[in-house]
């Protein structure tokens, strides 16, 4: 999910980029892979976790901390994922 910082005017992701993100996250969920999610327009840093649910616009991430211990859940929009 490559991407860089976007300005306010270029912050919109294309439909193709969002579909690619959905595909990658669905695959990660099926393979039970740990993922790192960046949402540069909303927050600094990243979230690590396992994709535990997907929907048309949002996905659920079971968060893990630096020690790989479960640390709650977060629901995110595909359109907000920057990489």
JORASUL-V416258 format. One record per run of one state. SS is the DSSP state (alpha for helix, beta for strand, coil for the rest). FROM is the first residue (numbers start at 0). LEN is the number of residues. If there is no record, write none. Layout:
SS:FROM:LEN
SS:FROM:LEN
This chain:
coil:0:14
alpha:14:16
coil:30:3
beta:33:4
coil:37:9
beta:46:8
coil:54:3
beta:57:7
coil:64:5
beta:69:8
alpha:77:3
coil:80:3
